[in-house]
Amino acid sequence: MGTEREEMEKGFVKLHRKMTEWEWFDDIPTFNLFTKLLFLVNWEDKRWHGQIIKRGEIITSLDHLKDFTKLSKMQVRTSLKKLQSTGEIEVKTTNKFTHITVKNYNKYQKITRR
C-alpha cells in the first residue's frame, strides 16, 4: 500500500485555474473532451496486446469517447482535430483503435515526490 500522497496522485486529476485562460476553455465540447482525456489516459505505463502504452496515452475508439463524453461522434472528431491543431494531443488511428497521446501530460499531471 502506498502513502496517502501516492494514492492521491493515482486517484486524482489536477486542473489548474490557469485553464480558464486556455484557448479551448470556452469551447464546451473541446474542453469536455480534453478534461475527460485527462481522466482516461494511463497515469502510469501499462502493457496492452504486447506493446507499452505510456503514461499520458490511451487506446480507445471514437464510439467510446462519444459515450464517455456524451458528445456526438462529429463533435468528438472536431474536438480531436482542434486539440491536434494546437499541439495538445497526438492521434494515431487504425482500423481497430485510436491511440491518443496527451502531449504535455507530465506537465498537467506532475508527480511530486517528497
N, C-alpha and C positions, 0 to 999 in steps of 0.2 A: 504494500500500500504506500502510495506517495505522500508527500507532505500536503498540507492544505493548499499551499501556493501552487504546487504541481497539479493538483486536482482541479483547481480553479482555471489554470491555463488550458487544460484539456476540455473543460466544460463550458467555457465562456468564449464569446466572440466580443472583441473590443471594437467600439466605434468611437472615434474621437469627434469632439464637437466641431472640429475644423471641416468635417464632412459637409457642413452646411455651406461651405464656400466652394465645394466641388462642382464642376460644370454640369454634372448629371443629377445633382441633388433635387432640382425641381422637375425633372423628367421622371414621373412616378413609376412607369414600367421599368425603366432602366435602373433606377435606384433600387427598386424592389428586387430585380434580378441580381444585381451586384451584391446587395447585402445578403440575399439568400445563398448566393455562391459562397460567401464567406462562411456560412454555416455548413455547407455541403462538402467543400473541398477537404482533402485529408489534412489533419493537423499534425500528422507525422507520416513518414514514408511507409507504404504498405505494398505488399505483393498482390498482383491480380493477374491471373492467367499467364504466369511465367514472366511478368515484367514488373518493374518497380514503378509505382505511381507515387510521385514525390509529394512532400508537404506542399500544400497550395494547389494541388491538381485534383481533378476528378474525371472519372469515366462515367458518362451519363448519356442521356438521349434528349432530344427536343421534347418528346412526349413527357418524360419525367420532369423536365424543367417546367413545362406547361402546367402539369398537375401540381407541382410543388409551389409554384409562384401564383397560380390562379390567373395567369396571363394567357392570351391566345397564342397559338403557335406562331402567328405572324408577329406579335409583339415580342415574343422570345427571340425570334430571328433578327428583328430590327434592333432590339436592345443589345444582342450579342455583337452585331455589326458596329453599333455605336461604341461599345466598350473596346472592341478591337481597334477601331479607328483612332482612339486616343491612348492606346497602349496599356489599358487596364488589364486586358486579358489576351490570351492567345488561344485560338480554337483550331483543332485538327479534327476533321470529320471523315469517317469511313462509312461504308455501307452498313456497319454493325453498331457503331457507337460514336459518340462525340467526346473528345479529350479536351478539357478546358484547363488552362493554367492561369491562375491569378498571378500576374507578373511580379507584383511587389508584395506578395503575401507576407513575407517576413517583416516588412516594414509595417504593414497593417496589424499583424498579429505577432508582435515581437515577444519572444520568450525572454523573461528576465530571470536571471539566476541570482540567488543570494549566497 
